[in-house]
Amino acid sequence: MDLQVIDLTPASESQQQRTLDEVKDFATTDMDRGGPERWTYRMLQEPALTEELVRLSTPQTLGTVDAATLQPCRTWHYRSQDRYVVEEWALPGGTWTYAAVFDGHMNYDTVEHISAALGPYVKDSLAAAMRSRPSPTALPAIVSGILKHALAYIDSALVSDFLAIFPSTEPEELRKLDPSRIRQLLNESSGGKSGYRNTAKAFGGTTALLTLVDPSRSHLWVANVGDCVAVLGQKDSAGKWRGTVINSIHNGSNPGELERIRSEHPEETDCTWNDRVLGFLAPTRAIGDAWLKLPAIYAELVFKHLDADWFSAEVMEPHIPRIRTPPYLSSTPDVYHIQLQNEGPVASPRLLILCSDGLSDLYDGYSFDEMAEEWTQVVGKELDSKPGPKAGRANLALALLREAIGGADTQLVSRNLTVEMEERWMDDTTIVVQRLS
């Protein structure tokens, strides 16, 4: 047999150098997991590093509010479930500022719907109230009531729309339905039918953190369901920025929340375990997640018959026997009113930070009080360093995001932004910062 010999010309020095130049900026990391596996990332230098952060986090500014949101994993399955909304509403009596952060779970249907629908509902309710010209003393309670009602209503509407799919809500009647009929009802999505959409919206879930600032900038309202965080920052008389967490955190890290659930289900030792609701869900309050609020028959039907790629029946079905005395998950918000007027003649600088739990996850080992101090000082320092005109000011949310993923450590920031992993290596992280004075 004749052998063919291929003559390969050696690479020139310039070709060798070009090849080395193409890989010199790449490195590998174990992502602090300690195992043998390594992933490649690209070392970026300024200004390319900041440009990449801006490209991925799409920072925005509306009026006095800055926002940024980041999920650097590019795999479609791990795209961000965070949403935020910032709007200015021209209502009777002046312009209100609405800002909200939502952190979805299970699917994208619920968070997309709630983030789009909740603001208009609050706006319409607030407009109706302002047309009656309430007295200044009555205003705090009126707005607090609007926020509380809006969150409760929009959650109950999800459940009602889902239940309307079935011809009966009696568990025994549901068990008599033919499986093919159940499958048809749950998966209908054409001809005006919305079985699939209503099921997806109800069975997915989202946290919700809402804020309102009145036209005089004298009042701040915060309403929370879930584990997003609101921090009020203020510069003290000595010129030092101080931060305070406004809201209670509704997840398994809060002993009060776990005790509340256990007291509601005293005979059920597995109503919370591993600091999760029924051992599954980390937030102890959320919008949606109807399977944790309804009799077990609904979870049985949906997880067995719904055609969806956002849950695994094998994963979900073991939790169903624990559903004995629902609801296990609350949608009742905590609502806070804060007076922003200053007692002295000189206004004290204030700012408001809203974030999804992705930001707190990046501060592992910190208490929430320590996080509040750290975040406020980072944002306050940025605010003090660039007090210039609006056109040239820094995006405060972007500044805090940069600090959270590594700050001045360009290698760490590069790794967090460019590592080549198919799975998510950090939680969705959304930050909204509002200048209050």
RADA-V241469 format. One record per residue. N is the residue number from 1. RES is the residue in one letter. SS is DSSP state (~ for helix, > for strand, _ for the rest). PHI is phi in whole degrees, -180 to 180 (NA if undefined). OMEGA is omega in degrees with one decimal (* if undefined). Layout:
# RADA-V241469
n=N res=RES ss=SS phi=PHI omega=OMEGA
n=N res=RES ss=SS phi=PHI omega=OMEGA
This chain:
# RADA-V241469
n=1 res=M ss=_ phi=NA omega=179.1
n=2 res=D ss=_ phi=-77 omega=177.3
n=3 res=L ss=_ phi=-99 omega=175.9
n=4 res=Q ss=_ phi=-94 omega=-179.8
n=5 res=V ss=_ phi=-102 omega=178.2
n=6 res=I ss=_ phi=-101 omega=-178.7
n=7 res=D ss=_ phi=-95 omega=179.1
n=8 res=L ss=_ phi=-98 omega=179.5
n=9 res=T ss=_ phi=-76 omega=179.5
n=10 res=P ss=_ phi=-59 omega=178.1
n=11 res=A ss=_ phi=-67 omega=177.4
n=12 res=S ss=_ phi=-74 omega=178.7
n=13 res=E ss=~ phi=-61 omega=-179.8
n=14 res=S ss=~ phi=-68 omega=177.9
n=15 res=Q ss=~ phi=-66 omega=176.9
n=16 res=Q ss=~ phi=-63 omega=-179.8
n=17 res=Q ss=~ phi=-66 omega=178.9
n=18 res=R ss=~ phi=-64 omega=178.0
n=19 res=T ss=~ phi=-64 omega=178.3
n=20 res=L ss=~ phi=-66 omega=179.5
n=21 res=D ss=~ phi=-64 omega=-177.4
n=22 res=E ss=~ phi=-71 omega=-176.8
n=23 res=V ss=~ phi=-115 omega=-174.0
n=24 res=K ss=_ phi=-66 omega=-178.1
n=25 res=D ss=_ phi=-91 omega=-179.2
n=26 res=F ss=> phi=-103 omega=178.0
n=27 res=A ss=> phi=-142 omega=178.1
n=28 res=T ss=> phi=-123 omega=-177.5
n=29 res=T ss=> phi=-147 omega=172.6
n=30 res=D ss=_ phi=-95 omega=-179.9
n=31 res=M ss=_ phi=54 omega=178.0
n=32 res=D ss=_ phi=61 omega=-179.9
n=33 res=R ss=_ phi=-93 omega=174.4
n=34 res=G ss=_ phi=79 omega=-179.3
n=35 res=G ss=_ phi=-90 omega=-178.0
n=36 res=P ss=_ phi=-78 omega=-174.5
n=37 res=E ss=_ phi=-73 omega=180.0
n=38 res=R ss=_ phi=-129 omega=178.3
n=39 res=W ss=> phi=-125 omega=-177.6
n=40 res=T ss=> phi=-88 omega=171.8
n=41 res=Y ss=> phi=-140 omega=-176.8
n=42 res=R ss=> phi=-110 omega=175.8
n=43 res=M ss=_ phi=-78 omega=178.4
n=44 res=L ss=_ phi=-111 omega=175.4
n=45 res=Q ss=_ phi=-111 omega=177.1
n=46 res=E ss=_ phi=-71 omega=5.2
n=47 res=P ss=_ phi=-88 omega=-175.6
n=48 res=A ss=~ phi=-62 omega=-177.8
n=49 res=L ss=~ phi=-66 omega=177.9
n=50 res=T ss=~ phi=-65 omega=178.8
n=51 res=E ss=~ phi=-62 omega=178.6
n=52 res=E ss=~ phi=-69 omega=177.1
n=53 res=L ss=~ phi=-63 omega=178.4
n=54 res=V ss=~ phi=-65 omega=-179.2
n=55 res=R ss=~ phi=-63 omega=-175.8
n=56 res=L ss=~ phi=-79 omega=-173.7
n=57 res=S ss=~ phi=-101 omega=176.9
n=58 res=T ss=_ phi=39 omega=-178.9
n=59 res=P ss=_ phi=-63 omega=-177.9
n=60 res=Q ss=> phi=-134 omega=175.1
n=61 res=T ss=> phi=-135 omega=173.6
n=62 res=L ss=> phi=-133 omega=-179.1
n=63 res=G ss=_ phi=59 omega=-178.0
n=64 res=T ss=_ phi=-96 omega=-172.7
n=65 res=V ss=> phi=-117 omega=173.5
n=66 res=D ss=> phi=-112 omega=-179.3
n=67 res=A ss=> phi=-147 omega=174.0
n=68 res=A ss=> phi=-155 omega=180.0
n=69 res=T ss=> phi=-142 omega=-171.8
n=70 res=L ss=> phi=-138 omega=162.4
n=71 res=Q ss=_ phi=-141 omega=-172.4
n=72 res=P ss=_ phi=-72 omega=178.4
n=73 res=C ss=_ phi=-68 omega=-175.8
n=74 res=R ss=_ phi=-92 omega=178.3
n=75 res=T ss=_ phi=-67 omega=-174.8
n=76 res=W ss=~ phi=-57 omega=-178.1
n=77 res=H ss=~ phi=-62 omega=-176.6
n=78 res=Y ss=~ phi=-104 omega=177.2
n=79 res=R ss=_ phi=-60 omega=-170.2
n=80 res=S ss=_ phi=-65 omega=172.2
n=81 res=Q ss=_ phi=-104 omega=174.3
n=82 res=D ss=> phi=-79 omega=171.1
n=83 res=R ss=> phi=-141 omega=171.7
n=84 res=Y ss=> phi=-139 omega=178.9
n=85 res=V ss=> phi=-137 omega=174.2
n=86 res=V ss=> phi=-130 omega=-177.8
n=87 res=E ss=> phi=-144 omega=170.9
n=88 res=E ss=> phi=-112 omega=-175.4
n=89 res=W ss=> phi=-111 omega=174.1
n=90 res=A ss=> phi=-83 omega=-176.7
n=91 res=L ss=> phi=-120 omega=175.4
n=92 res=P ss=_ phi=-54 omega=-180.0
n=93 res=G ss=_ phi=99 omega=177.6
n=94 res=G ss=> phi=140 omega=-174.4
n=95 res=T ss=> phi=-100 omega=177.5
n=96 res=W ss=> phi=-98 omega=175.8
n=97 res=T ss=> phi=-112 omega=178.6
n=98 res=Y ss=> phi=-112 omega=175.9
n=99 res=A ss=> phi=-138 omega=-176.7
n=100 res=A ss=> phi=-148 omega=175.6
n=101 res=V ss=> phi=-126 omega=-179.0
n=102 res=F ss=> phi=-128 omega=179.4
n=103 res=D ss=> phi=-124 omega=-175.4
n=104 res=G ss=> phi=-81 omega=174.2
n=105 res=H ss=> phi=-150 omega=-176.3
n=106 res=M ss=_ phi=74 omega=179.3
n=107 res=N ss=_ phi=-151 omega=179.8
n=108 res=Y ss=_ phi=-105 omega=-174.3
n=109 res=D ss=~ phi=-64 omega=-175.5
n=110 res=T ss=~ phi=-68 omega=-176.7
n=111 res=V ss=~ phi=-67 omega=177.2
n=112 res=E ss=~ phi=-64 omega=-178.3
n=113 res=H ss=~ phi=-67 omega=-175.3
n=114 res=I ss=~ phi=-67 omega=-179.3
n=115 res=S ss=~ phi=-65 omega=178.9
n=116 res=A ss=~ phi=-85 omega=-171.8
n=117 res=A ss=~ phi=-93 omega=-172.6
n=118 res=L ss=~ phi=-69 omega=-179.6
n=119 res=G ss=~ phi=-57 omega=178.4
n=120 res=P ss=~ phi=-58 omega=179.2
n=121 res=Y ss=~ phi=-66 omega=177.8
n=122 res=V ss=~ phi=-63 omega=-179.0
n=123 res=K ss=~ phi=-60 omega=180.0
n=124 res=D ss=~ phi=-63 omega=179.3
n=125 res=S ss=~ phi=-66 omega=-179.9
n=126 res=L ss=~ phi=-68 omega=178.7
n=127 res=A ss=~ phi=-61 omega=178.5
n=128 res=A ss=~ phi=-62 omega=-179.9
n=129 res=A ss=~ phi=-68 omega=-177.5
n=130 res=M ss=~ phi=-71 omega=177.9
n=131 res=R ss=~ phi=-66 omega=178.3
n=132 res=S ss=_ phi=-86 omega=178.0
n=133 res=R ss=_ phi=51 omega=-179.5
n=134 res=P ss=_ phi=-67 omega=178.9
n=135 res=S ss=_ phi=-70 omega=179.5
n=136 res=P ss=~ phi=-56 omega=-179.1
n=137 res=T ss=~ phi=-72 omega=-179.3
n=138 res=A ss=~ phi=-85 omega=-172.8
n=139 res=L ss=~ phi=-57 omega=-177.2
n=140 res=P ss=~ phi=-55 omega=-178.2
n=141 res=A ss=~ phi=-70 omega=-179.5
n=142 res=I ss=~ phi=-63 omega=-177.9
n=143 res=V ss=~ phi=-68 omega=176.9
n=144 res=S ss=~ phi=-59 omega=178.5
n=145 res=G ss=~ phi=-65 omega=178.1
n=146 res=I ss=~ phi=-61 omega=-179.1
n=147 res=L ss=~ phi=-65 omega=-179.7
n=148 res=K ss=~ phi=-64 omega=-179.6
n=149 res=H ss=~ phi=-66 omega=-177.3
n=150 res=A ss=~ phi=-61 omega=-179.0
n=151 res=L ss=~ phi=-67 omega=178.3
n=152 res=A ss=~ phi=-66 omega=-178.0
n=153 res=Y ss=~ phi=-65 omega=-174.1
n=154 res=I ss=~ phi=-69 omega=175.7
n=155 res=D ss=~ phi=-73 omega=-179.9
n=156 res=S ss=~ phi=-64 omega=177.9
n=157 res=A ss=~ phi=-66 omega=176.8
n=158 res=L ss=~ phi=-60 omega=-178.8
n=159 res=V ss=~ phi=-66 omega=-179.4
n=160 res=S ss=~ phi=-62 omega=179.2
n=161 res=D ss=~ phi=-62 omega=178.3
n=162 res=F ss=~ phi=-69 omega=-178.4
n=163 res=L ss=~ phi=-63 omega=-178.8
n=164 res=A ss=_ phi=-68 omega=177.6
n=165 res=I ss=_ phi=-65 omega=-170.7
n=166 res=F ss=_ phi=-96 omega=179.6
n=167 res=P ss=_ phi=-72 omega=178.7
n=168 res=S ss=_ phi=-150 omega=176.1
n=169 res=T ss=_ phi=-107 omega=176.3
n=170 res=E ss=_ phi=-80 omega=-177.1
n=171 res=P ss=~ phi=-53 omega=-178.0
n=172 res=E ss=~ phi=-67 omega=177.1
n=173 res=E ss=~ phi=-67 omega=179.0
n=174 res=L ss=~ phi=-64 omega=-179.6
n=175 res=R ss=~ phi=-67 omega=-179.5
n=176 res=K ss=~ phi=-82 omega=-177.9
n=177 res=L ss=_ phi=-66 omega=176.8
n=178 res=D ss=_ phi=-65 omega=-179.3
n=179 res=P ss=~ phi=-54 omega=179.7
n=180 res=S ss=~ phi=-67 omega=177.5
n=181 res=R ss=~ phi=-69 omega=177.0
n=182 res=I ss=~ phi=-60 omega=-179.6
n=183 res=R ss=~ phi=-61 omega=179.2
n=184 res=Q ss=~ phi=-65 omega=-178.0
n=185 res=L ss=~ phi=-62 omega=-176.2
n=186 res=L ss=~ phi=-74 omega=-172.2
n=187 res=N ss=~ phi=-104 omega=179.3
n=188 res=E ss=_ phi=-62 omega=-179.8
n=189 res=S ss=_ phi=-148 omega=179.9
n=190 res=S ss=_ phi=-141 omega=178.1
n=191 res=G ss=_ phi=64 omega=179.9
n=192 res=G ss=_ phi=84 omega=178.4
n=193 res=K ss=_ phi=-84 omega=-176.6
n=194 res=S ss=_ phi=-136 omega=-179.5
n=195 res=G ss=~ phi=-58 omega=-178.7
n=196 res=Y ss=~ phi=-64 omega=-175.9
n=197 res=R ss=~ phi=-62 omega=-179.1
n=198 res=N ss=~ phi=-67 omega=176.1
n=199 res=T ss=~ phi=-69 omega=-179.0
n=200 res=A ss=~ phi=-63 omega=179.3
n=201 res=K ss=~ phi=-64 omega=-177.2
n=202 res=A ss=~ phi=-79 omega=-173.5
n=203 res=F ss=~ phi=-91 omega=167.1
n=204 res=G ss=_ phi=-76 omega=-179.3
n=205 res=G ss=> phi=-151 omega=175.4
n=206 res=T ss=> phi=-156 omega=167.2
n=207 res=T ss=> phi=-85 omega=179.9
n=208 res=A ss=> phi=-149 omega=175.8
n=209 res=L ss=> phi=-126 omega=-174.8
n=210 res=L ss=> phi=-115 omega=173.5
n=211 res=T ss=> phi=-137 omega=173.9
n=212 res=L ss=> phi=-132 omega=172.1
n=213 res=V ss=> phi=-124 omega=-175.0
n=214 res=D ss=_ phi=-77 omega=-176.3
n=215 res=P ss=_ phi=-59 omega=-179.5
n=216 res=S ss=_ phi=-83 omega=-177.6
n=217 res=R ss=_ phi=57 omega=178.0
n=218 res=S ss=_ phi=-101 omega=-174.6
n=219 res=H ss=> phi=-132 omega=173.8
n=220 res=L ss=> phi=-127 omega=173.6
n=221 res=W ss=> phi=-117 omega=176.4
n=222 res=V ss=> phi=-130 omega=175.7
n=223 res=A ss=> phi=-122 omega=-174.1
n=224 res=N ss=> phi=-136 omega=168.8
n=225 res=V ss=> phi=-132 omega=-180.0
n=226 res=G ss=_ phi=117 omega=-170.5
n=227 res=D ss=_ phi=-115 omega=165.7
n=228 res=C ss=_ phi=-73 omega=-172.6
n=229 res=V ss=> phi=-128 omega=173.3
n=230 res=A ss=> phi=-116 omega=-179.0
n=231 res=V ss=> phi=-126 omega=173.9
n=232 res=L ss=> phi=-99 omega=178.4
n=233 res=G ss=> phi=-106 omega=-179.0
n=234 res=Q ss=> phi=-149 omega=176.8
n=235 res=K ss=> phi=-88 omega=-177.5
n=236 res=D ss=_ phi=-83 omega=-175.0
n=237 res=S ss=_ phi=-65 omega=178.5
n=238 res=A ss=_ phi=-89 omega=178.8
n=239 res=G ss=_ phi=84 omega=-179.5
n=240 res=K ss=_ phi=-100 omega=178.2
n=241 res=W ss=> phi=-77 omega=178.5
n=242 res=R ss=> phi=-125 omega=-179.3
n=243 res=G ss=> phi=-121 omega=179.7
n=244 res=T ss=> phi=-132 omega=174.6
n=245 res=V ss=> phi=-72 omega=-177.7
n=246 res=I ss=_ phi=-82 omega=-167.3
n=247 res=N ss=_ phi=-106 omega=170.4
n=248 res=S ss=_ phi=-74 omega=-178.5
n=249 res=I ss=_ phi=-93 omega=-176.2
n=250 res=H ss=_ phi=-94 omega=171.7
n=251 res=N ss=> phi=-153 omega=-174.1
n=252 res=G ss=_ phi=-68 omega=175.9
n=253 res=S ss=_ phi=-78 omega=-179.2
n=254 res=N ss=_ phi=-100 omega=-178.1
n=255 res=P ss=~ phi=-58 omega=179.7
n=256 res=G ss=~ phi=-63 omega=178.7
n=257 res=E ss=~ phi=-69 omega=178.5
n=258 res=L ss=~ phi=-64 omega=179.1
n=259 res=E ss=~ phi=-66 omega=177.6
n=260 res=R ss=~ phi=-60 omega=-178.8
n=261 res=I ss=~ phi=-66 omega=-180.0
n=262 res=R ss=~ phi=-65 omega=179.1
n=263 res=S ss=~ phi=-70 omega=178.1
n=264 res=E ss=~ phi=-80 omega=-178.6
n=265 res=H ss=_ phi=-135 omega=-169.5
n=266 res=P ss=_ phi=-65 omega=-177.9
n=267 res=E ss=_ phi=-94 omega=-173.8
n=268 res=E ss=_ phi=-118 omega=-177.2
n=269 res=T ss=_ phi=-68 omega=-178.6
n=270 res=D ss=_ phi=-99 omega=176.7
n=271 res=C ss=_ phi=-65 omega=168.0
n=272 res=T ss=> phi=-136 omega=169.1
n=273 res=W ss=> phi=-156 omega=-171.7
n=274 res=N ss=_ phi=56 omega=178.9
n=275 res=D ss=_ phi=58 omega=179.0
n=276 res=R ss=> phi=-134 omega=177.5
n=277 res=V ss=> phi=-70 omega=-174.1
n=278 res=L ss=_ phi=55 omega=-178.7
n=279 res=G ss=_ phi=75 omega=-174.8
n=280 res=F ss=_ phi=-117 omega=-168.0
n=281 res=L ss=> phi=-101 omega=-179.7
n=282 res=A ss=_ phi=-72 omega=176.7
n=283 res=P ss=> phi=-66 omega=178.6
n=284 res=T ss=_ phi=-95 omega=172.1
n=285 res=R ss=> phi=-139 omega=-179.0
n=286 res=A ss=_ phi=-166 omega=171.8
n=287 res=I ss=> phi=-90 omega=-177.7
n=288 res=G ss=> phi=89 omega=-178.8
n=289 res=D ss=_ phi=52 omega=-173.6
n=290 res=A ss=~ phi=-60 omega=-179.0
n=291 res=W ss=~ phi=-65 omega=176.4
n=292 res=L ss=~ phi=-93 omega=-177.3
n=293 res=K ss=_ phi=-121 omega=-174.6
n=294 res=L ss=_ phi=-120 omega=175.2
n=295 res=P ss=_ phi=-55 omega=-172.1
n=296 res=A ss=~ phi=-60 omega=-177.5
n=297 res=I ss=~ phi=-57 omega=-178.2
n=298 res=Y ss=~ phi=-71 omega=175.7
n=299 res=A ss=~ phi=-64 omega=178.7
n=300 res=E ss=~ phi=-58 omega=-177.0
n=301 res=L ss=~ phi=-66 omega=-174.9
n=302 res=V ss=~ phi=-68 omega=-175.3
n=303 res=F ss=~ phi=-70 omega=177.7
n=304 res=K ss=~ phi=-93 omega=-168.6
n=305 res=H ss=~ phi=-118 omega=-178.5
n=306 res=L ss=_ phi=-79 omega=176.4
n=307 res=D ss=_ phi=-89 omega=-177.5
n=308 res=A ss=_ phi=-150 omega=-179.7
n=309 res=D ss=_ phi=-97 omega=-175.4
n=310 res=W ss=_ phi=-100 omega=171.2
n=311 res=F ss=_ phi=-148 omega=176.1
n=312 res=S ss=_ phi=-114 omega=179.6
n=313 res=A ss=~ phi=-58 omega=-179.7
n=314 res=E ss=~ phi=-63 omega=179.5
n=315 res=V ss=~ phi=-78 omega=-172.1
n=316 res=M ss=~ phi=-81 omega=-171.8
n=317 res=E ss=~ phi=-60 omega=178.2
n=318 res=P ss=~ phi=-63 omega=-179.8
n=319 res=H ss=~ phi=-83 omega=-173.2
n=320 res=I ss=~ phi=-63 omega=-179.9
n=321 res=P ss=_ phi=-61 omega=179.5
n=322 res=R ss=_ phi=-79 omega=-180.0
n=323 res=I ss=_ phi=-82 omega=-176.7
n=324 res=R ss=_ phi=-118 omega=-179.1
n=325 res=T ss=_ phi=-135 omega=-178.6
n=326 res=P ss=_ phi=-68 omega=7.4
n=327 res=P ss=_ phi=-86 omega=174.6
n=328 res=Y ss=_ phi=-104 omega=-176.5
n=329 res=L ss=_ phi=-117 omega=-178.6
n=330 res=S ss=> phi=-101 omega=171.5
n=331 res=S ss=_ phi=-115 omega=-179.4
n=332 res=T ss=_ phi=-76 omega=-177.7
n=333 res=P ss=_ phi=-83 omega=161.9
n=334 res=D ss=> phi=-93 omega=-178.9
n=335 res=V ss=> phi=-120 omega=-176.7
n=336 res=Y ss=> phi=-124 omega=173.2
n=337 res=H ss=> phi=-119 omega=-178.9
n=338 res=I ss=> phi=-126 omega=176.3
n=339 res=Q ss=> phi=-79 omega=-176.0
n=340 res=L ss=_ phi=-100 omega=-179.5
n=341 res=Q ss=_ phi=-66 omega=180.0
n=342 res=N ss=_ phi=-90 omega=176.6
n=343 res=E ss=_ phi=-78 omega=-178.5
n=344 res=G ss=_ phi=-88 omega=-178.5
n=345 res=P ss=_ phi=-76 omega=-177.3
n=346 res=V ss=_ phi=-108 omega=-179.6
n=347 res=A ss=_ phi=-67 omega=177.1
n=348 res=S ss=_ phi=-87 omega=-179.2
n=349 res=P ss=_ phi=-58 omega=179.2
n=350 res=R ss=> phi=-134 omega=174.9
n=351 res=L ss=> phi=-148 omega=-179.7
n=352 res=L ss=> phi=-124 omega=178.0
n=353 res=I ss=> phi=-114 omega=173.1
n=354 res=L ss=> phi=-117 omega=178.6
n=355 res=C ss=> phi=-155 omega=169.8
n=356 res=S ss=_ phi=-79 omega=-175.3
n=357 res=D ss=~ phi=-71 omega=174.7
n=358 res=G ss=~ phi=-62 omega=179.2
n=359 res=L ss=~ phi=-69 omega=179.3
n=360 res=S ss=~ phi=-66 omega=176.6
n=361 res=D ss=~ phi=-63 omega=179.1
n=362 res=L ss=_ phi=-76 omega=178.8
n=363 res=Y ss=_ phi=-115 omega=179.8
n=364 res=D ss=_ phi=-59 omega=-179.1
n=365 res=G ss=_ phi=96 omega=177.3
n=366 res=Y ss=_ phi=-90 omega=167.1
n=367 res=S ss=_ phi=-78 omega=179.2
n=368 res=F ss=~ phi=-64 omega=176.5
n=369 res=D ss=~ phi=-65 omega=178.0
n=370 res=E ss=~ phi=-67 omega=176.1
n=371 res=M ss=~ phi=-60 omega=-178.4
n=372 res=A ss=~ phi=-58 omega=178.4
n=373 res=E ss=~ phi=-64 omega=-177.5
n=374 res=E ss=~ phi=-63 omega=-178.0
n=375 res=W ss=~ phi=-62 omega=-178.2
n=376 res=T ss=~ phi=-65 omega=179.3
n=377 res=Q ss=~ phi=-68 omega=176.8
n=378 res=V ss=~ phi=-63 omega=-178.6
n=379 res=V ss=~ phi=-69 omega=179.3
n=380 res=G ss=~ phi=-62 omega=177.8
n=381 res=K ss=~ phi=-63 omega=178.4
n=382 res=E ss=~ phi=-65 omega=179.6
n=383 res=L ss=~ phi=-64 omega=-179.4
n=384 res=D ss=~ phi=-70 omega=-175.7
n=385 res=S ss=~ phi=-80 omega=-177.4
n=386 res=K ss=_ phi=-136 omega=-177.6
n=387 res=P ss=_ phi=-86 omega=-172.2
n=388 res=G ss=_ phi=-70 omega=-176.7
n=389 res=P ss=_ phi=-63 omega=-175.8
n=390 res=K ss=~ phi=-55 omega=-175.2
n=391 res=A ss=~ phi=-63 omega=-176.3
n=392 res=G ss=~ phi=-110 omega=-173.6
n=393 res=R ss=_ phi=-78 omega=178.5
n=394 res=A ss=_ phi=-78 omega=171.8
n=395 res=N ss=_ phi=-83 omega=-173.7
n=396 res=L ss=~ phi=-68 omega=177.3
n=397 res=A ss=~ phi=-66 omega=178.7
n=398 res=L ss=~ phi=-65 omega=179.0
n=399 res=A ss=~ phi=-62 omega=178.8
n=400 res=L ss=~ phi=-69 omega=177.7
n=401 res=L ss=~ phi=-62 omega=179.1
n=402 res=R ss=~ phi=-60 omega=179.4
n=403 res=E ss=~ phi=-63 omega=-175.9
n=404 res=A ss=~ phi=-67 omega=-177.8
n=405 res=I ss=_ phi=-96 omega=175.1
n=406 res=G ss=_ phi=145 omega=177.2
n=407 res=G ss=_ phi=61 omega=-177.3
n=408 res=A ss=_ phi=-81 omega=179.2
n=409 res=D ss=_ phi=-80 omega=-174.9
n=410 res=T ss=~ phi=-64 omega=178.1
n=411 res=Q ss=~ phi=-67 omega=-180.0
n=412 res=L ss=~ phi=-67 omega=178.2
n=413 res=V ss=~ phi=-63 omega=177.9
n=414 res=S ss=~ phi=-59 omega=179.6
n=415 res=R ss=~ phi=-61 omega=-177.0
n=416 res=N ss=~ phi=-66 omega=-178.1
n=417 res=L ss=~ phi=-92 omega=-167.5
n=418 res=T ss=~ phi=-122 omega=-176.6
n=419 res=V ss=_ phi=-59 omega=-174.8
n=420 res=E ss=_ phi=-95 omega=177.4
n=421 res=M ss=_ phi=-124 omega=177.6
n=422 res=E ss=_ phi=-84 omega=177.3
n=423 res=E ss=_ phi=-99 omega=-177.7
n=424 res=R ss=_ phi=-74 omega=-179.7
n=425 res=W ss=_ phi=-107 omega=172.3
n=426 res=M ss=_ phi=-149 omega=-178.4
n=427 res=D ss=_ phi=-73 omega=172.7
n=428 res=D ss=_ phi=-56 omega=-175.3
n=429 res=T ss=> phi=-130 omega=-180.0
n=430 res=T ss=> phi=-125 omega=-178.6
n=431 res=I ss=> phi=-132 omega=174.2
n=432 res=V ss=> phi=-127 omega=179.4
n=433 res=V ss=> phi=-125 omega=-179.4
n=434 res=Q ss=> phi=-119 omega=172.5
n=435 res=R ss=> phi=-79 omega=-177.3
n=436 res=L ss=_ phi=-97 omega=179.0
n=437 res=S ss=_ phi=-156 omega=*
